[in-house]
Amino acid sequence: MSSSPSNAPAGEHAVAWYEAVPPRVLLALVLTAVVSVLVFAVSELAYSDISDNRIEGRRAVQAQAYVLRVREQVLAAESSQRGYLITQEDRYLAPYDKAVSSARSAQSSLLSTLGDQSPLRKDAVQLGALLEQKLDELNVTLHMARDRQPGMALATLHTDVGLNLMEQIAVTSRKLDDELGQQFKVRSETLTRLFQQQRWGVGLVVFLNMAFLAILGTIMVRNFHEREQSRRRLKEHAEQLETAVAERTEELSALSTYLQSNAERERSSLARDLHDEFGAILTSAKLDVAWLQGNASMSPEPVQERLVQLSGALDEAVNLKRRVIENLRPSLLDHLGLAAAIQWHVQEACDRADIACDVVIPDESLQVPPHIAIDLFRLVQEALNNTVKYAQARIFEVSLEQRGGDYVLRMKDDGIGIAQFQPDHLTHGLAGMQHRVRALQGHFTVETAPGQGTCIEAVIPVASPVTPSADMPSTSGQAATAF
């Protein structure tokens, strides 16, 4: 019953993914990947340039702020210095000191922001020098006022020194502010140009990718269409094959049913011929031997012994004839019913094989039509034959009952079971039993496992169709003969 797994052909090999993909699809995928890499490279280069220009533009804006702060704080320091000189009140000194500190801090931040390589560093250094000159001029005036020389301090206000320094600071700061503004404008224009280039680049890449995707989509749609057509053709072909297989299976099933029915008819005919003709010959021979034995009392002893041997041989022939006829067509099935036939057959076969048996069949309440009875008997006969030959069982159990509209036949043994059992690949004996049940529109199941025995169940509808095997000649004449 075991079936060996089918081996794959020697030349068969796994198909690689790139072998299954059409070349045009691979080309579109490769081009899309190349364009994507180029986009990434261009984007990285543009990002680097944009970052540099953004940093330089931000630096120019910060430098402009520091230039403006220097100029504002110088004006604030000068205003505080004038207020102190006029009022001699110390409350102007704190704003002065704060403005001086803020101006120098802004100048230092300006130089730090521009860096050593900036072309504007020279103007920034010049602005710092002018800032220090102006702060020195303011400090000198404040020291005079603090040293009780307010007249001299006020006199310095009428000179042109402070005015000239402020004008120079204003001119230098405006020049530096203009140059920084121009630098910021250049960086802004560069950023705008880079963003525009990046936009055009991204648009071009998107367009190319969309073109490749359109090509890829067209190819895939065409492939899907062809695949769907192939699938439908395969489905139609498979349906045609299934129809053909179903027709052939139905034909084979009908042929098998016919052969089984014909075999039953032949068995019945052979059993009848053996019973009628061979039985008559054996009966006549038996009567002749009996007559010879009755009239051979005065014969020599060797003749009497030979007659006794001949009589024993005829008895064995009669018993053999009876067993053969019962195997071909059990007479008990026709005269005493299915329960008695199964009981007799199981008991006799189990006694010969030294196996215990348990038959549970309601004799009176169970009425089985002849065309179903013969098939049920053959099922029991085949199952018992398999148990005796292969199962190594200690007991064989049979039960038959009617559940609603079905006859349920159950046969079980406690043998070694069926190794590597596959329900879809039954052995010839089980397959014949299954076909016999299906011919009666029933259900056939086998439950087995190594070391756990085998259980076979057949469920046959009471209203099963009459097969040709039901129209078989009866062997009712068998019961009329003593042997």
C-alpha positions in Angstrom: 0.0 0.0 0.0 3.0 2.4 0.4 3.7 4.6 -2.5 7.2 5.9 -3.2 7.5 9.7 -3.9 8.0 10.7 -7.5 11.5 11.9 -8.2 12.0 15.1 -10.2 13.6 14.8 -13.6 17.4 14.8 -13.6 17.7 17.8 -15.9 15.2 20.0 -13.9 16.7 23.0 -12.1 15.3 26.0 -10.3 14.5 29.1 -12.3 16.3 32.3 -11.2 14.3 35.4 -10.8 16.1 37.3 -13.5 15.3 34.5 -15.9 11.6 34.8 -15.3 11.5 38.6 -15.7 11.3 39.9 -19.3 14.4 41.8 -20.6 12.5 45.0 -21.2 11.3 45.0 -17.6 14.8 44.5 -16.3 16.1 47.3 -18.6 13.4 49.7 -17.3 14.2 48.8 -13.7 17.9 49.3 -14.3 17.4 52.7 -15.9 15.1 53.7 -13.1 17.7 52.7 -10.5 20.5 54.6 -12.5 18.4 57.7 -12.7 17.5 57.5 -9.0 21.3 57.3 -8.2 22.0 60.3 -10.4 19.3 62.2 -8.8 20.7 61.4 -5.4 24.2 62.5 -6.5 23.0 65.7 -8.0 20.9 66.4 -5.0 23.8 65.9 -2.7 26.0 68.2 -4.7 23.3 70.9 -4.8 22.7 70.5 -1.1 26.4 71.1 -0.5 26.4 74.3 -2.6 23.2 75.5 -1.0 24.5 74.9 2.5 27.7 76.9 1.7 25.8 79.8 0.2 23.3 79.7 3.0 26.1 79.8 5.6 27.8 82.7 3.8 24.6 84.6 3.4 23.8 84.2 7.1 27.3 85.3 7.9 26.9 88.4 5.8 23.6 89.3 7.6 25.2 88.8 11.0 28.1 90.9 10.0 25.7 93.7 8.8 24.0 93.5 12.2 27.4 93.8 14.0 28.3 96.8 11.8 25.0 98.5 12.6 25.5 97.7 16.3 29.0 99.2 16.3 27.7 102.4 14.9 24.7 102.5 17.2 26.8 101.9 20.3 29.3 104.6 19.3 26.5 107.1 19.0 25.1 105.9 22.3 28.5 106.4 24.0 28.9 109.8 22.5 25.4 110.8 23.6 26.1 109.6 27.2 29.5 111.4 27.2 27.8 114.7 26.1 25.1 114.3 28.8 27.8 113.9 31.5 29.8 116.8 30.3 26.8 119.0 30.3 25.2 117.9 33.6 28.2 116.4 35.5 25.8 113.7 36.7 27.2 110.2 37.2 24.0 108.5 36.0 25.3 109.0 32.4 28.5 107.0 33.1 26.8 103.6 33.3 25.1 103.9 29.9 28.5 105.2 28.5 30.4 102.2 29.9 27.8 99.8 28.6 27.8 101.4 25.1 31.6 101.2 25.0 31.6 97.5 26.0 28.8 96.7 23.5 30.7 98.6 20.7 33.9 96.7 21.3 32.0 93.3 21.6 30.2 94.0 18.3 33.5 94.9 16.7 35.1 91.6 18.0 32.1 89.6 16.8 32.3 91.3 13.4 35.9 90.2 12.9 35.1 86.7 14.2 32.2 86.4 11.8 34.1 87.6 8.7 37.0 85.4 9.4 40.6 85.8 8.3 40.0 85.0 4.6 37.2 87.4 4.0 37.9 90.3 1.5 36.0 92.6 3.8 38.3 92.0 6.8 40.5 95.0 5.9 37.5 97.4 6.1 36.4 95.7 9.3 39.8 96.2 10.8 39.8 99.9 9.7 36.4 100.3 11.3 37.8 98.8 14.5 40.7 101.3 14.5 38.4 104.2 14.0 36.2 102.9 16.8 39.2 102.8 19.2 40.2 106.3 18.2 36.7 107.6 18.8 36.5 105.7 22.2 39.9 107.1 23.2 38.7 110.6 22.3 35.6 110.2 24.4 37.6 108.8 27.3 40.0 111.7 27.3 37.1 114.2 27.4 35.5 112.2 30.3 38.8 112.2 32.2 39.1 115.9 31.9 35.6 116.4 33.2 36.4 114.1 36.2 39.6 115.9 36.9 37.7 119.1 37.5 38.5 120.5 34.1 35.0 120.9 32.6 36.0 123.9 30.6 38.7 122.1 28.7 36.4 119.1 28.3 33.7 121.3 26.8 36.3 123.0 24.6 37.1 119.7 23.0 33.5 119.4 21.9 34.0 122.5 19.6 36.9 120.9 17.8 36.5 118.9 14.6 38.3 115.8 15.9 35.3 114.0 17.2 33.2 115.0 14.2 35.8 113.8 11.7 36.1 110.4 13.5 32.3 110.0 13.5 32.2 110.8 9.8 34.9 108.3 9.1 33.2 105.7 11.2 29.9 106.4 9.3 31.6 106.2 5.9 33.5 103.0 6.7 30.5 101.4 8.3 28.2 102.3 5.3 30.8 101.0 2.9 31.1 97.8 4.9 27.4 97.5 5.2 27.0 98.0 1.4 29.6 95.4 0.6 28.0 93.0 3.0 24.6 93.7 1.5 26.0 93.1 -2.0 27.5 89.9 -0.7 24.2 88.8 0.7 22.5 89.6 -2.5 24.9 87.5 -4.5 24.5 84.6 -2.1 20.7 85.0 -2.3 20.8 85.0 -6.1 23.1 82.0 -6.1 20.7 80.2 -3.7 17.8 81.1 -6.0 19.6 79.8 -9.0 20.6 76.5 -7.2 17.1 76.0 -6.0 15.9 76.5 -9.6 18.4 74.1 -10.9 17.5 71.6 -8.3 13.9 72.0 -9.1 14.5 71.5 -12.8 16.7 68.5 -12.0 14.1 66.9 -9.8 11.4 67.6 -12.4 13.5 66.1 -15.1 14.2 63.0 -13.0 10.6 62.7 -12.1 9.7 62.9 -15.8 12.2 60.3 -16.7 11.1 58.0 -13.8 7.5 58.5 -14.9 8.4 57.6 -18.4 10.3 54.5 -17.3 7.4 53.6 -15.0 4.9 54.1 -17.8 7.0 51.8 -20.0 7.3 49.3 -17.1 3.6 49.6 -16.4 2.7 49.0 -20.0 5.0 45.9 -20.1 3.6 44.6 -16.9 0.0 45.2 -18.0 0.7 43.4 -21.3 2.4 40.6 -19.3 -0.5 40.4 -16.9 -2.9 40.3 -19.9 -1.0 37.5 -21.6 -0.7 35.7 -18.2 -4.4 36.0 -17.7 -5.1 34.7 -21.2 -2.7 31.9 -20.6 -4.4 31.2 -17.2 -7.8 31.1 -18.8 -6.6 28.8 -21.6 -5.0 26.5 -19.0 -8.2 26.6 -17.0 -10.2 25.7 -20.0 -7.8 23.0 -20.9 -7.8 21.8 -17.3 -11.6 21.8 -17.3 -11.6 19.8 -20.5 -9.1 17.4 -19.0 -11.2 17.1 -15.9 -14.3 16.4 -18.0 -12.4 13.8 -20.0 -11.0 12.3 -16.8 -14.4 12.3 -15.2 -15.9 10.6 -18.3 -13.1 8.0 -18.4 -13.4 7.5 -14.6 -17.2 7.1 -15.0 -16.6 4.6 -17.8 -14.0 2.7 -15.8 -16.3 2.8 -12.8 -19.1 1.4 -14.8 -16.8 -1.2 -16.3 -15.6 -2.2 -12.9 -19.1 -2.4 -11.6 -20.1 -4.5 -14.6 -17.1 -6.8 -14.1 -17.9 -7.2 -10.4 -21.5 -7.8 -11.2 -20.6 -10.2 -14.0 -18.1 -12.0 -11.6 -21.0 -12.4 -9.1 -23.2 -13.9 -11.8 -20.4 -16.2 -12.9 -19.8 -17.2 -9.3 -23.5 -17.9 -8.9 -23.7 -19.8 -12.1 -20.6 -21.8 -11.3 -21.9 -22.6 -7.8 -25.2 -23.7 -9.3 -23.4 -25.9 -11.9 -21.2 -27.4 -9.3 -24.2 -28.0 -7.1 -26.4 -29.5 -9.7 -24.1 -31.4 -12.0 -21.0 -32.1 -9.9 -23.3 -32.8 -6.9 -25.3 -35.2 -8.9 -22.2 -37.0 -10.0 -20.9 -37.2 -6.5 -24.3 -38.4 -5.2 -24.4 -41.1 -7.9 -20.9 -42.2 -7.1 -21.6 -42.2 -3.4 -24.7 -44.4 -3.9 -22.7 -46.8 -6.1 -20.0 -47.1 -3.5 -22.6 -47.7 -0.8 -24.2 -50.5 -3.0 -20.7 -52.0 -3.5 -20.0 -51.9 0.2 -23.3 -53.6 0.9 -22.7 -56.4 -1.6 -19.0 -56.8 -1.0 -19.2 -58.6 2.4 -17.8 -61.7 0.8 -15.1 -59.9 -1.2 -11.4 -60.0 -0.3 -10.3 -57.7 2.5 -8.2 -55.5 0.1 -11.3 -54.8 -2.0 -13.3 -53.8 1.1 -10.4 -51.5 2.2 -10.3 -49.8 -1.2 -14.1 -49.3 -1.1 -13.7 -47.6 2.4 -11.0 -45.4 1.0 -13.1 -44.5 -2.0 -16.1 -43.7 0.2 -13.8 -41.4 2.3 -12.5 -39.7 -0.8 -16.1 -39.1 -2.0 -16.9 -37.6 1.4 -13.9 -35.2 1.1 -15.0 -34.3 -2.4 -18.5 -33.5 -1.1 -17.1 -31.3 1.6 -14.7 -29.6 -0.9 -17.7 -29.0 -3.2 -19.7 -27.5 -0.3 -16.8 -25.1 0.7 -16.2 -24.1 -2.9 -19.9 -23.4 -3.5 -20.2 -21.5 -0.2 -17.2 -19.3 -1.2 -18.6 -18.7 -4.6 -22.2 -18.0 -3.5 -23.0 -18.7 0.2 -26.3 -20.6 0.3 -27.0 -19.3 3.8 -27.2 -15.8 2.2 -30.2 -16.9 0.1 -31.9 -19.1 2.6 -31.1 -17.8 6.1 -30.1 -14.2 5.4 -27.1 -12.0 5.7 -26.6 -12.3 9.4 -26.3 -16.1 9.3 -24.0 -16.0 6.3 -21.6 -13.5 7.8 -21.7 -15.4 11.2 -20.9 -18.7 9.4 -18.2 -17.3 7.2 -16.4 -15.3 9.9 -16.6 -18.2 12.4 -15.2 -20.8 10.0 -12.4 -18.5 8.7 -11.4 -17.4 12.2 -11.4 -21.0 13.4 -9.1 -22.0 10.6 -6.7 -19.1 11.3 -6.9 -19.5 15.1 -8.3 -15.9 15.6 -11.1 -14.9 18.0 -14.1 -13.3 16.4 -17.0 -11.1 17.6 -20.0 -10.7 15.2 -22.8 -8.3 16.2 -25.7 -8.3 13.7 -29.4 -8.1 14.6 -30.8 -11.2 12.9 -34.5 -10.4 13.1 -34.8 -6.6 12.9 -32.3 -6.2 10.0 -33.8 -6.7 6.5 -31.2 -6.1 3.8 -32.1 -6.3 0.1 -30.4 -9.0 -1.9 -28.3 -6.6 -4.1 -26.9 -4.9 -0.9 -26.6 -8.1 1.0 -24.2 -9.7 -1.4 -21.9 -6.6 -1.5 -21.9 -6.4 2.3 -21.0 -10.1 2.5 -18.1 -9.5 0.0 -16.9 -6.6 2.1 -16.7 -8.8 5.2 -15.1 -11.5 3.1 -12.3 -9.2 1.8 -11.7 -7.5 5.1 -11.4 -10.9 6.9 -9.1 -12.2 4.2 -6.8 -9.2 4.6 -6.8 -9.6 8.4 -5.9 -13.3 8.2 -3.2 -12.8 5.7 -1.5 -9.6 6.8 -2.7 -8.2 10.2 -1.3 -10.7 12.6 -4.4 -10.0 14.7 -5.8 -11.8 17.7 -9.5 -10.8 17.2 -11.7 -9.7 14.4 -14.9 -7.8 15.1 -17.8 -7.2 12.8 -20.9 -5.2 13.4 -23.8 -4.3 11.1 -26.7 -2.0 12.0 -29.2 0.3 10.4 -28.9 4.0 11.3 -31.8 6.0 9.9 -31.6 5.5 6.2 -28.2 3.9 6.1 -26.6 0.4 6.7 -23.4 0.8 8.7 -20.9 -2.0 8.4 -17.9 -1.8 10.7 -15.0 -4.3 10.6 -12.1 -4.0 13.0 -9.0 -5.9 14.1 -6.2 -5.4 16.6 -3.4 -6.2 14.3 -0.2 -4.4 13.2 -2.1 -1.9 11.1 -1.1 -0.6 7.7 2.3 1.0 7.4 2.6 4.3 5.4 -1.2 4.3 4.8 -2.4 6.9 2.4 -6.2 7.4 2.0 -5.8 8.5 -1.6 -3.7 5.5 -2.6 -5.4 2.4 -1.5 -4.2 -1.1 -2.2 -6.1 -3.2 -4.7 -8.1 -5.0 -2.0 -9.2 -1.8 -0.2 -9.7 0.0 -3.6 -12.1 -2.8 -4.7 -14.0 -2.5 -1.5 -14.2 1.2 -1.9 -15.5 0.9 -5.4 -18.1 -1.6 -4.4 -19.4 0.8 -1.7 -19.3 3.8 -4.1 -21.3 1.8 -6.7 -24.0 1.7 -4.0 -23.7 5.5 -3.5 -22.2 4.9 -0.1 -19.2 6.2 1.9 -16.0 4.1 2.7 -13.5 5.0 5.3 -10.3 3.3 6.6 -8.7 4.2 10.0 -5.3 2.6 10.7 -2.0 3.3 12.3 1.1 1.1 12.8 0.6 -1.1 15.9 -3.0 0.1 16.4 -5.0 -2.2 14.1 -7.3 -1.3 11.3 -10.9 -0.2 11.3 -13.0 -0.2 8.1 -16.4 1.4 7.9 -18.9 1.3 5.1 -22.1 3.4 5.1 -24.5 2.4 2.4 -27.9 4.0 1.8 -30.9 1.7 2.3 -32.3 3.0 -1.0 -29.1 2.2 -3.0 -29.7 1.6 -6.7 -30.0 -2.0 -7.9 -26.8 -3.1 -9.7 -26.8 -5.8 -12.3 -25.3 -8.1 -9.7 -28.8 -8.3 -8.1 -30.2 -10.1 -11.1 -28.4 -13.4 -10.4 -29.7 -16.9 -10.5 -30.6 -18.4 -7.2 -29.0 -21.5 -5.8 -32.0 -22.6 -3.9 -31.6 -26.1 -5.1 -28.5 -26.4 -2.9 -30.5 -26.9 0.2 -32.4 -29.9 -1.1 -29.3 -32.0 -1.3 -27.8 -33.5 1.8 -24.3 -32.9 0.5 
